[in-house]
Amino acid sequence: MSTTVKEAAAQIDTGAIERACHRALWGPTPAREELAQFIREIEGYIRQLAPEVAAIVPRMQTSTRDAALLTLRHVDQHLDPAAPTANLPVRLHDLGVTARALLVLHVQCREPLANEVPIGHGGWVLSRAPGLLGA
């Protein structure tokens, strides 16, 4: 049984991802054991969001598309098996930034789901703006 784009989007827990990103970017640095596990969690969110964002890139307006393509390039760099992992707190921060950018693109640019309340984006590089998708 195949999953439609709307079903896949509905399976993404944006609240959980938003909380994880907030914790990664502004929370205290977890202990080393928890840090490695948290990094894997954020990587999982990135793996979940990246294909969703990539699928809507062709419909985005130019400036949004440029931001999305840059974010997807960061995804490739961060998830590359050869990516440096010696400094785990820095890696967590980088992954948190990338996951948050993907989340904003996913929420703002996908087709709105019925009865959905948008999440807040204040203070982020990618902010809510009218007309993010092309006609």
Secondary structure per residue as TSV (DSSP state, phi and psi in degrees):
chain	resnum	aa	ss	phi	psi
A	1	M	-	360.0	126.0
A	2	S	-	-90.3	153.8
A	3	T	-	-102.2	133.3
A	4	T	-	-77.1	166.5
A	5	V	H	-60.5	-42.7
A	6	K	H	-64.9	-39.3
A	7	E	H	-65.4	-42.1
A	8	A	H	-63.3	-42.8
A	9	A	H	-63.6	-37.4
A	10	A	H	-68.3	-25.7
A	11	Q	H	-77.4	-13.8
A	12	I	S	-80.6	121.6
A	13	D	-	-87.8	88.5
A	14	T	H	-62.4	-33.4
A	15	G	H	-64.7	-44.1
A	16	A	H	-64.5	-40.8
A	17	I	H	-66.5	-42.6
A	18	E	H	-61.4	-43.6
A	19	R	H	-64.1	-40.9
A	20	A	H	-65.1	-41.9
A	21	C	H	-63.8	-43.3
A	22	H	H	-59.8	-45.4
A	23	R	H	-63.8	-41.3
A	24	A	H	-64.1	-36.6
A	25	L	H	-90.0	-32.2
A	26	W	H	-125.3	-9.2
A	27	G	S	-79.8	167.4
A	28	P	-	-65.8	149.6
A	29	T	-	-66.0	124.1
A	30	P	-	-67.2	162.7
A	31	A	-	-60.8	156.4
A	32	R	H	-52.0	-44.4
A	33	E	H	-63.9	-44.4
A	34	E	H	-71.2	-32.4
A	35	L	H	-60.4	-47.1
A	36	A	H	-62.0	-40.7
A	37	Q	H	-66.8	-41.2
A	38	F	H	-65.6	-38.6
A	39	I	H	-60.7	-44.1
A	40	R	H	-62.5	-36.9
A	41	E	H	-62.7	-48.0
A	42	I	H	-64.1	-40.9
A	43	E	H	-59.3	-39.0
A	44	G	H	-62.7	-41.6
A	45	Y	H	-63.2	-40.4
A	46	I	H	-63.3	-43.7
A	47	R	H	-63.3	-29.7
A	48	Q	H	-77.3	-41.2
A	49	L	H	-81.2	-35.6
A	50	A	H	-56.2	-47.5
A	51	P	H	-65.3	-32.3
A	52	E	H	-65.0	-44.2
A	53	V	H	-68.2	-43.7
A	54	A	H	-58.4	-34.5
A	55	A	H	-68.4	-26.7
A	56	I	H	-100.8	-3.1
A	57	V	G	-53.7	-44.5
A	58	P	G	-60.9	-22.4
A	59	R	G	-90.3	-6.9
A	60	M	B	-79.0	152.2
A	61	Q	-	-69.9	162.5
A	62	T	H	-53.9	-51.9
A	63	S	H	-65.9	-37.9
A	64	T	H	-69.4	-41.2
A	65	R	H	-60.3	-41.7
A	66	D	H	-61.1	-43.4
A	67	A	H	-64.3	-41.1
A	68	A	H	-65.0	-43.5
A	69	L	H	-65.4	-38.2
A	70	L	H	-63.9	-43.4
A	71	T	H	-62.4	-42.8
A	72	L	H	-65.8	-31.5
A	73	R	H	-65.1	-40.2
A	74	H	H	-64.0	-36.7
A	75	V	H	-57.4	-49.7
A	76	D	H	-58.3	-42.9
A	77	Q	H	-66.7	-44.5
A	78	H	H	-71.0	-32.4
A	79	L	H	-94.9	-1.5
A	80	D	S	-62.0	131.3
A	81	P	T	-56.6	-23.5
A	82	A	T	-88.7	3.0
A	83	A	S	-62.4	139.0
A	84	P	-	-64.3	138.0
A	85	T	-	-129.6	11.5
A	86	A	S	-65.5	-40.9
A	87	N	-	-100.2	89.1
A	88	L	H	-63.4	-40.2
A	89	P	H	-60.9	-38.5
A	90	V	H	-67.3	-41.5
A	91	R	H	-60.6	-44.1
A	92	L	H	-59.2	-45.5
A	93	H	H	-61.3	-47.8
A	94	D	H	-59.6	-43.4
A	95	L	H	-65.3	-38.6
A	96	G	H	-62.3	-42.2
A	97	V	H	-62.9	-45.9
A	98	T	H	-66.2	-43.7
A	99	A	H	-62.7	-40.5
A	100	R	H	-66.4	-41.1
A	101	A	H	-62.7	-42.8
A	102	L	H	-61.9	-41.9
A	103	L	H	-61.9	-45.4
A	104	V	H	-62.0	-45.6
A	105	L	H	-62.0	-42.7
A	106	H	H	-61.8	-48.4
A	107	V	H	-69.7	-42.1
A	108	Q	H	-79.1	-25.8
A	109	C	H	-110.2	-10.4
A	110	R	S	-79.4	166.4
A	111	E	-	-66.3	131.6
A	112	P	-	-61.5	136.5
A	113	L	-	-87.8	150.5
A	114	A	T	-59.6	140.5
A	115	N	T	59.8	30.1
A	116	E	-	-95.3	138.2
A	117	V	-	-104.2	121.3
A	118	P	-	-66.4	148.5
A	119	I	-	-82.7	155.7
A	120	G	-	-73.9	148.0
A	121	H	-	-131.1	13.5
A	122	G	T	-56.6	134.9
A	123	G	T	86.2	5.6
A	124	W	-	-100.5	156.2
A	125	V	S	-59.8	-45.1
A	126	L	S	-92.6	113.7
A	127	S	-	-113.7	164.9
A	128	R	-	-65.2	129.1
A	129	A	-	-145.6	145.7
A	130	P	T	-68.5	148.2
A	131	G	T	68.7	41.9
A	132	L	-	-71.4	-26.9
A	133	L	B	-97.3	146.3
A	134	G	-	-72.0	169.5
A	135	A	-	-69.9	360.0
